Amino acid sequence: MPRISRRALPLDTVAMARFLIGTELLHATPAGVVGGRIVETEAYPPGDPTGYARFGLTTANAPLFAVRGTAYVRMVYGTCLTLDLAAEEEGTGAAVLIRALEPTRGIDIMCANRPASRLRDLARGPGRICAALGIGFERNFEDLTTSRGLWLQGGRIQSPGIVVSTRIGLSRDQHRRLRFLERGSPFVSVPP
C-alpha cells in the first residue's frame, strides 16, 4: 500500500481525524517494522479549550503548529507517551490524537515491548500505542508524510463504518462529538 502524502491528508482537523480511521501507522524499529490499522482518533481543532495548542505556540507544543502530518510525542501523567499529529495549515495549532490501533505488523515485537498483554490490549489506548510500537521522544517533530522511520500508509482498508462519539478523559468540553471509531472494532480504547 502507498504512503499517505500530505496532499491526501485533509486540511481540517475533524476531517483528518475521520480520514485516518482504517489507515496504517507504521514504525521502523531496530527489530523490524511494527504497526497497525488506526481504529480510533480524537480531534482537537483550533481554539479547542482542551487541546495542547490552546495557549498558543510554545517550545513544548511547537509540532502542533507545524505542517499537517507532523508528529507530536508528549508525556502524559508522567508515565506514558502519546502520539498526536498536527492537523491544520502551518502556524495553526491543532491535533489529532491517535487513540487505538489494531495490530497488523510486527506483533511479536509489540508483544515483547508490552509483555503479558493480550493481542486486543497491545495498542488499545494512546499510551499503549507508543509503548507497543516503541515510539519515543526521538520521533517528536517527525513528518509522517516523508519519514522513513514513522509513517502513515494508505489505500484505506475497507472498514465497517465509523462511529462518532464524545471524547473521553476530559474534565471540560465533554459534550463535543470529536472521537471517531471503527464500528464494532474490539481494539478501540473505550467502546462508545
N, C-alpha and C positions, 0 to 999 in steps of 0.2 A: 504494500500500500504506500502511496506517496506521503511525503511530509506535508504538513499543513503550512501554507505560506501565509505571510502577513496579509496579503490581499484577500485570502479566503476568510480570515477572521473578521467577523462583523465589527464595525466601528460604533459599537453601542454595548455597554456593559451587560445589560439584561439579555440582549440578543446573543452576545458571546457566551454567556452562562448557559443558555439553552442550546446553542450550537455545539458546545463541547461534549454534550451527552452523546455517547456512542463512539467518540474518537478515542485514540490510544495515547497515553502518556508513557514515554519510554525513557529509561536512564541507562547509559553505558557505564557499567562499573568495572573494576579490575577483574571481577569474577565472571562477567558477561552482561548481556542486556537483560534488564528486568522491566516489568511494567504491566499495564492493564488497561482495560476499557474504562473510561470515565463514566460512572453511573450516577454521580451526584455532584452538584455545584451550588454555590450561593453567589448572588450578585451584590456588590457594594458600589452602587453608581455614584457619580459625582455629587458631592454635598451630603451623602448619607451620614447621619449623625452617629452611626455605629462603625463606620469604616475607618481603616487606619490612615486614610488621607484626609480625614475631617479637619485637622488643624493646619492643613497646608503642607507644603514641601518642607521636609526636614532631611537631615543626613540619614536618619534611620529608615524613612519611608520613600526615599528617592526612586526606587524601582517602580513604584506605583504611578509615577509621573513620567516614566519612560515610554517608548513606543509600545503599542499593544503587543502582547505576547512575551513581555519581559517578566522573568521570574522574580518574585519577592519571597524569600525564605525568612521566616520570622519565628523566634522563640516565643511560645505561649505558656503561661502558667509556670515558667521556669523549668519545665520538664521536657517539652517536646517541640519539634519544629513543624511548621505548616507551610504549605505552598499556595501562594496567590499568584495570579497573572495580571499584569497591567492590562487595562481593557478599553482605553479611550485614546484620543489623539495625544501625542507627546505634549507634556505640560499640563494635562488634565488628570488629576488623581482619581483613580477608580480601580476596583479589583474584582476578580472572580476567584473565589476560594474553591480549590479542588477538595471536595469532601469525602469522596469514596471511589474506589476502583474495584473492578472485577479482575483479579489476577489472570493474566494470559501468557506472560513470558517470564522465564527465569524463576519459576515458582519455587524451585529448590533453593535458590539464592535468597528469595524473600523469606522462606521458612527459616533459613539459617540466621537471617537478620532479626527475625521475630520468633524465636523458638517457642514451642508449646502453643502456638496459635493454630487454630483450625483454618482451613482454606478460606472460609467465609469471613473470618475475622482479620486476615492478613492486612488488608488495606481499607478497612471499614471505619473511616474516621480520618480527619486531616492529619493528626499526629502519627497515626499508624502508617499512612501513605509514605511519609518521609522516612520513617524507620524501616519499613519493608523494602523500599526502593534504594535505601542508602543515600538519600538526598541530604546534603549538609549545607552549611553556610557558603561553601565554595561555589554553589550554584546560584547564589543571590546575584541578581542583575544579569543573569544569562538570558539571551534572546532565544526563545524556544523555536523561532522560525528559521534560525540559521545555525544553531548549535549542533555539534556532533556528540555532545555529552548528555543533553536533556532536550527532548523534543516531543512534539505532537505529531501523530500520524493519522492520516485521514482515509477517506474512502469510507466514511462512517458506516459501520456495520448496522444493518437494519435492526432497529430496536422496536420493542412492542409499544412504544409510545412514551410520552413524557408527562409526568405529573408535576403540577406547580403547587408549592406549599409555602408556609411561612418558614422563615429562618429559625434556627434553634440556637440555644445557648446565649441569647441576648437578654439584657436587663431592660432595654427600652426599644421602641420601634418594632415590637414583635409582630405586629399585625401585617406587615408588608409581605406580599407573596413573591419572594425573590429566591426561593430554593427550587431547584429543578432536579428531578429524579427519574431514572428509568423505571417505568411502570413494572411492578412485580419483581424487581431485582432483589435477591436475598443479600446482596452486597452493600446496600445503602446503609448509612450510619444509623439513622433512626427512621423507621417507616412513617409515612405521613398519617 
